[in-house]
Structures are given as C-alpha cells and as structure tokens.
Amino acid sequence: MYVHSNGKLAINLEPVSSEQLSGRLGMIYEMRVKRVLYLFPDNDTSSEHIAEIIDKVKHLRTKETKGIPVPKELGTAPENMNIQIRLVTPEALKAPCPKDCYNWGTQGFPANPVASAGASTQLSVPD
C-alpha cells in the first residue's frame, strides 16, 4: 500500500480514500491465510499519518465479529485480522540484493520469478 505525502492512498495502483481503506483491506485480507501489508510511505509523509493507517490496519476485524462489541478489559480483541505490517523505507529499496535473489520492491513482482531471473532465484523482501 502506498501512502503519498499529500494524504492520498493507493493499494497497488488502485486509489483508495481513507474512508474506504478499512473496507477494502478487510476484503483483501479476509481471504488470505498469510496476512502481510507492505506499507510504502513517501519520504515526506508525516509520521502521524502513517501511525493512523497502522492503527486502522491493526484493528481490522473479520466479518463475523464486526458487530460484536469488545469489552474494555480485553484490550485488543483476539478476533482482529492480525495483519502484519512491514514498513518499506526508501533505504530498504536502495539496499543491494544478495546474489540469486529478486527484489520485487525495486524490480516489480514477476508473474513467474524463476523464468525472469533464473532457476535458482529466491524472492527477496525488503526489511
């Protein structure tokens, strides 16, 4: 997900408003077993704006539990979608990729990474 310094958001190439964000991410991650969101903020995006987005993502709930109130004593509800968030910085994108790895953050995500970079290729995810 891209966070632009002007406040606009995009999931891949699809623009999404702040009001649509929770619903759109809920639809995407509800179907996934492994729930990881790669967050790409522009350099001059405020840390407050990034924190707001992270908070929204942390509190996404599944369809089955959206209407059920959570007691204050529980704090974070166990029925949250539990999406891992990876903040991808410009420095991570500039980092050299080890031999035989494919950095999808800088080179795009290939339809068939083996065909595009050789048989011993591994995908490299920026930290």
PyMOL commands that set and color helices and strands:
alter all, ss='L'
color gray80, all
select helices_A, chain A and resi 18-30+47-58+63-65+72-74+90-94+104-107+113-117
alter helices_A, ss='H'
color red, helices_A
select strands_A, chain A and resi 2-3+9-11+14-16+36-41+84-87+101-103+122-124
alter strands_A, ss='S'
color yellow, strands_A
deselect
rebuild
show_as cartoon
